[in-house]
Amino acid sequence: MVPVKVLSYNIRSMRDDTDALARVIRACEPDLVLIQEAPLFFRWRKKLARLASATGLVVLTGGGTAAGPAILCHLRATVERTEDVLLPLTSGLHRRGFATAVVRIGGARLGVLSCHLSLQKDERYDQAGALLDRLAGMGVDHAVVGGDLNDRPTGAAFTRIAANLQDCWATNPRGGEHTWTHSEPPQRIDAIFATKGIEVLGCGVPTDLPGVTGTDLRAATDHLPVLATLNVPTN
């Protein structure tokens, strides 16, 4: 088994305090960062590269080419392949996509997918199915998914994914639950999922992690991050 730390984070196009954002990511010490709402427009590649540099990571894939989702990784990850996927466009709604990769960390081979699902429930449900189809076609035994689902655990899209993958927070909660605190009650709409063979050592909002402060979490972006510590089987 190989320990892997995965962070999922909606960064709101880096429109907030990018120094606070970088401090939060660094404190989590992730191997993989699954980003949603990466910058999409003017000099978006440079902005994403700047964030990667500030956190000691590199840009693996995604951003504008995936309509927002992106993946950053630690240099200990060896990249086998990447693919950005644009999903069908529904008139009047935002374009959505997946950032995907296959990496090797230690002796483990891992599929990785970052997603940001639709605000519209029927489209969101279809995108959840497309996500599962994409994972099935990646040719890996083990995979991890992170994203802003725009759905609660009782919602149809969230439930569709959780029926096929481990909802890491539900499997082994560690830290905070709610990732969207701008509603009453607060909601868990961001999540990390893993295939069944992966051991979940803990998952949740890293509110009690040394170096992660409430001030930085509030300043960095409008979502709270999800951090999962996993044991991935070797191949």
PyMOL commands that set and color helices and strands:
alter all, ss='L'
color gray80, all
select helices_A, chain A and resi 12-14+18-28+44-54+64-66+121-136+156-162+168-171+214-220
alter helices_A, ss='H'
color red, helices_A
select strands_A, chain A and resi 2-10+32-36+58-62+70-73+77-86+97-105+108-116+143-148+166-167+190-194+199-204+226-232
alter strands_A, ss='S'
color yellow, strands_A
deselect
rebuild
show_as cartoon
